[in-house]
């Protein structure tokens, strides 16, 4: 008759697994630890400083803000950003090629990429590339160009030309503002061409933002609300 490990042993085992894999599904963690999913969730809740749980996936609490440390806004609305990205991650399927935009929201999506799927990720920001490079089953295409330290992104003709030759199943786009009359906007003008090119190459276009962005307008317009197949936030419904 098998017995379940004691809580300190479970926490150590889970921590080691996450250090290797980056993210785990709840059911996989329960199987690894030989306990129920409810027990795993209780362990996580009791150790919120060490672990986090979003959309059926577990990751290290320290990974929630991984990347994009240069942005002073990174810690704002982190729970909402993570919850929105958990919804987005659930849309990714086997053999997908996905485009992940830059910003302070999308690192959560990069952290939550399914580790058991064979996928390709296209990105143009250093923080996303750093996270994706740790995913053993993920093929990464980092678009090049001139580097912008303010946003940790690359831009230029090289990246646009490379993206023109890539078929994208799903593009996950971030934004600083989403407003019904004025559309979807961001702060940096150099991001606009790559966002628009990614959207034009994608079969599905998903806007991933936390609800604090709804009703706001930033300087650089890049799309209409109608250009997206869905708007994904932490809320059950979106009212723009």
CORNORGI-V286296 format. One record per pair of residues at least 4 apart in sequence whose ideal C-beta (glycine too) atoms are under 8 Angstrom apart, sorted by sequence separation. I is the first residue (numbers start at 0). J is the second residue. If there is no record, write none. Layout:
((I & J) (I & J))
//
This chain:
((4 & 8) (5 & 9) (6 & 10) (7 & 11) (8 & 12) (9 & 13) (10 & 14) (11 & 15) (12 & 16) (13 & 17) (14 & 18) (15 & 19) (16 & 20) (17 & 21) (23 & 27) (24 & 28) (25 & 29) (26 & 30) (27 & 31) (28 & 32) (34 & 38) (35 & 39) (36 & 40) (37 & 41) (38 & 42) (39 & 43) (40 & 44) (41 & 45) (42 & 46) (43 & 47) (46 & 50) (47 & 51) (52 & 56) (58 & 62) (61 & 65) (64 & 68) (73 & 77) (76 & 80) (77 & 81) (78 & 82) (79 & 83) (80 & 84) (81 & 85) (82 & 86) (83 & 87) (84 & 88) (85 & 89) (86 & 90) (87 & 91) (91 & 95) (101 & 105) (104 & 108) (105 & 109) (106 & 110) (107 & 111) (108 & 112) (112 & 116) (123 & 127) (124 & 128) (125 & 129) (126 & 130) (127 & 131) (128 & 132) (129 & 133) (130 & 134) (147 & 151) (154 & 158) (155 & 159) (156 & 160) (157 & 161) (158 & 162) (159 & 163) (160 & 164) (161 & 165) (178 & 182) (187 & 191) (190 & 194) (191 & 195) (192 & 196) (193 & 197) (194 & 198) (195 & 199) (196 & 200) (197 & 201) (208 & 212) (211 & 215) (222 & 226) (4 & 9) (17 & 22) (23 & 28) (29 & 34) (34 & 39) (52 & 57) (53 & 58) (58 & 63) (68 & 73) (100 & 105) (113 & 118) (122 & 127) (147 & 152) (153 & 158) (176 & 181) (177 & 182) (185 & 190) (208 & 213) (222 & 227) (232 & 237) (3 & 9) (17 & 23) (29 & 35) (32 & 38) (51 & 57) (67 & 73) (91 & 97) (99 & 105) (112 & 118) (122 & 128) (131 & 137) (146 & 152) (147 & 153) (177 & 183) (178 & 184) (185 & 191) (198 & 204) (224 & 230) (16 & 23) (29 & 36) (32 & 39) (43 & 50) (50 & 57) (51 & 58) (120 & 127) (132 & 139) (146 & 153) (147 & 154) (176 & 183) (177 & 184) (230 & 237) (4 & 12) (23 & 31) (42 & 50) (43 & 51) (44 & 52) (50 & 58) (51 & 59) (112 & 120) (131 & 139) (145 & 153) (176 & 184) (29 & 38) (43 & 52) (50 & 59) (51 & 60) (64 & 73) (99 & 108) (122 & 131) (144 & 153) (145 & 154) (174 & 183) (175 & 184) (176 & 185) (185 & 194) (230 & 239) (13 & 23) (26 & 36) (29 & 39) (49 & 59) (50 & 60) (64 & 74) (99 & 109) (143 & 153) (144 & 154) (145 & 155) (174 & 184) (175 & 185) (25 & 36) (28 & 39) (49 & 60) (51 & 62) (109 & 120) (120 & 131) (128 & 139) (142 & 153) (144 & 155) (172 & 183) (174 & 185) (175 & 186) (16 & 28) (40 & 52) (48 & 60) (51 & 63) (141 & 153) (143 & 155) (144 & 156) (173 & 185) (47 & 60) (64 & 77) (109 & 122) (128 & 141) (144 & 157) (25 & 39) (43 & 57) (63 & 77) (143 & 157) (144 & 158) (13 & 28) (16 & 31) (25 & 40) (142 & 157) (143 & 158) (224 & 239) (142 & 158) (120 & 137) (122 & 139) (13 & 31) (39 & 57) (63 & 81) (109 & 127) (118 & 136) (119 & 137) (120 & 138) (121 & 139) (122 & 140) (123 & 141) (143 & 161) (206 & 224) (12 & 31) (13 & 32) (105 & 124) (112 & 131) (117 & 136) (118 & 137) (119 & 138) (120 & 139) (121 & 140) (122 & 141) (123 & 142) (142 & 161) (213 & 232) (12 & 32) (84 & 104) (88 & 108) (106 & 126) (110 & 130) (114 & 134) (116 & 136) (118 & 138) (119 & 139) (120 & 140) (122 & 142) (142 & 162) (83 & 104) (84 & 105) (87 & 108) (91 & 112) (95 & 116) (97 & 118) (99 & 120) (101 & 122) (106 & 127) (109 & 130) (114 & 135) (115 & 136) (119 & 140) (121 & 142) (123 & 144) (125 & 146) (140 & 161) (206 & 227) (85 & 107) (91 & 113) (94 & 116) (96 & 118) (97 & 119) (98 & 120) (99 & 121) (100 & 122) (101 & 123) (102 & 124) (105 & 127) (109 & 131) (112 & 134) (114 & 136) (172 & 194) (204 & 226) (205 & 227) (208 & 230) (210 & 232) (9 & 32) (80 & 103) (84 & 107) (88 & 111) (93 & 116) (94 & 117) (95 & 118) (96 & 119) (97 & 120) (98 & 121) (99 & 122) (101 & 124) (183 & 206) (204 & 227) (205 & 228) (206 & 229) (208 & 231) (209 & 232) (210 & 233) (80 & 104) (83 & 107) (84 & 108) (88 & 112) (92 & 116) (93 & 117) (94 & 118) (95 & 119) (96 & 120) (97 & 121) (98 & 122) (100 & 124) (106 & 130) (198 & 222) (204 & 228) (205 & 229) (206 & 230) (207 & 231) (208 & 232) (209 & 233) (210 & 234) (213 & 237) (9 & 34) (88 & 113) (91 & 116) (93 & 118) (96 & 121) (101 & 126) (112 & 137) (126 & 151) (140 & 165) (172 & 197) (203 & 228) (205 & 230) (206 & 231) (213 & 238) (214 & 239) (13 & 39) (81 & 107) (84 & 110) (85 & 111) (101 & 127) (124 & 150) (125 & 151) (172 & 198) (195 & 221) (205 & 231) (213 & 239) (25 & 52) (80 & 107) (84 & 111) (91 & 118) (124 & 151) (125 & 152) (170 & 197) (194 & 221) (195 & 222) (210 & 237) (4 & 32) (53 & 81) (54 & 82) (75 & 103) (99 & 127) (124 & 152) (125 & 153) (170 & 198) (191 & 219) (194 & 222) (198 & 226) (3 & 32) (4 & 33) (13 & 42) (26 & 55) (28 & 57) (53 & 82) (56 & 85) (123 & 152) (124 & 153) (177 & 206) (190 & 219) (191 & 220) (3 & 33) (4 & 34) (9 & 39) (25 & 55) (51 & 81) (55 & 85) (73 & 103) (77 & 107) (81 & 111) (123 & 153) (167 & 197) (170 & 200) (188 & 218) (191 & 221) (2 & 33) (3 & 34) (24 & 55) (25 & 56) (53 & 84) (54 & 85) (72 & 103) (123 & 154) (162 & 193) (170 & 201) (177 & 208) (186 & 217) (188 & 219) (190 & 221) (1 & 33) (10 & 42) (24 & 56) (25 & 57) (53 & 85) (54 & 86) (56 & 88) (99 & 131) (169 & 201) (172 & 204) (174 & 206) (184 & 216) (185 & 217) (186 & 218) (187 & 219) (9 & 42) (17 & 50) (23 & 56) (24 & 57) (70 & 103) (159 & 192) (163 & 196) (167 & 200) (168 & 201) (169 & 202) (170 & 203) (172 & 205) (173 & 206) (184 & 217) (185 & 218) (186 & 219) (22 & 56) (23 & 57) (54 & 88) (55 & 89) (159 & 193) (162 & 196) (166 & 200) (167 & 201) (168 & 202) (169 & 203) (170 & 204) (171 & 205) (172 & 206) (173 & 207) (174 & 208) (184 & 218) (185 & 219) (3 & 38) (14 & 49) (22 & 57) (23 & 58) (54 & 89) (67 & 102) (123 & 158) (152 & 187) (154 & 189) (158 & 193) (162 & 197) (165 & 200) (167 & 202) (168 & 203) (169 & 204) (170 & 205) (172 & 207) (173 & 208) (177 & 212) (178 & 213) (181 & 216) (184 & 219) (6 & 42) (10 & 46) (14 & 50) (22 & 58) (67 & 103) (154 & 190) (169 & 205) (171 & 207) (176 & 212) (177 & 213) (178 & 214) (184 & 220) (185 & 221) (13 & 50) (21 & 58) (150 & 187) (152 & 189) (159 & 196) (163 & 200) (175 & 212) (177 & 214) (178 & 215) (183 & 220) (184 & 221) (149 & 187) (152 & 190) (154 & 192) (162 & 200) (174 & 212) (176 & 214) (177 & 215) (178 & 216) (182 & 220) (183 & 221) (10 & 49) (67 & 106) (150 & 189) (154 & 193) (176 & 215) (181 & 220) (182 & 221) (183 & 222) (17 & 57) (22 & 62) (66 & 106) (147 & 187) (150 & 190) (175 & 215) (176 & 216) (182 & 222) (183 & 223) (17 & 58) (18 & 59) (21 & 62) (65 & 106) (121 & 162) (152 & 193) (176 & 217) (182 & 223) (183 & 224) (17 & 59) (64 & 106) (147 & 189) (175 & 217) (182 & 224) (66 & 109) (174 & 217) (183 & 226) (13 & 57) (63 & 107) (121 & 165) (183 & 227) (14 & 59) (65 & 110) (179 & 224) (121 & 167) (63 & 110) (174 & 221) (177 & 224) (62 & 110) (102 & 150) (101 & 150) (101 & 151) (172 & 222) (101 & 152) (142 & 193) (58 & 110) (58 & 111) (177 & 230) (53 & 107) (56 & 111) (172 & 227) (54 & 111) (67 & 124) (53 & 111) (68 & 126) (66 & 125) (67 & 126) (66 & 126) (179 & 239) (65 & 126) (66 & 127) (178 & 239) (177 & 239) (66 & 129) (108 & 171) (65 & 129) (66 & 130) (98 & 162) (65 & 130) (105 & 171) (105 & 173) (96 & 165) (98 & 167) (104 & 173) (96 & 166) (97 & 167) (100 & 170) (123 & 193) (96 & 167) (97 & 168) (98 & 169) (100 & 171) (102 & 173) (96 & 168) (97 & 169) (98 & 170) (99 & 171) (100 & 172) (101 & 173) (102 & 174) (95 & 168) (97 & 170) (98 & 171) (100 & 173) (102 & 175) (95 & 169) (97 & 171) (98 & 172) (92 & 168) (121 & 197) (91 & 169) (69 & 148) (90 & 169) (69 & 149) (70 & 150) (70 & 151) (69 & 151) (102 & 185) (67 & 151) (87 & 171) (66 & 151) (22 & 110) (21 & 110) (22 & 111) (24 & 113) (101 & 190) (22 & 112) (22 & 113) (23 & 114) (24 & 115) (22 & 114) (21 & 114) (20 & 114) (100 & 194) (100 & 197) (98 & 197) (108 & 207) (98 & 200) (105 & 207) (98 & 201) (104 & 207) (104 & 208) (104 & 209) (100 & 207) (21 & 130) (21 & 133) (21 & 134) (90 & 203) (90 & 205) (87 & 205) (87 & 207) (84 & 207) (83 & 207) (83 & 208) (83 & 209) (80 & 209) (79 & 209) (79 & 210) (79 & 211) (76 & 209) (76 & 211) (75 & 211) (87 & 231) (86 & 231) (86 & 233) (83 & 231) (83 & 232) (83 & 233) (82 & 233) (79 & 232) (80 & 233) (79 & 233) (78 & 233))
//
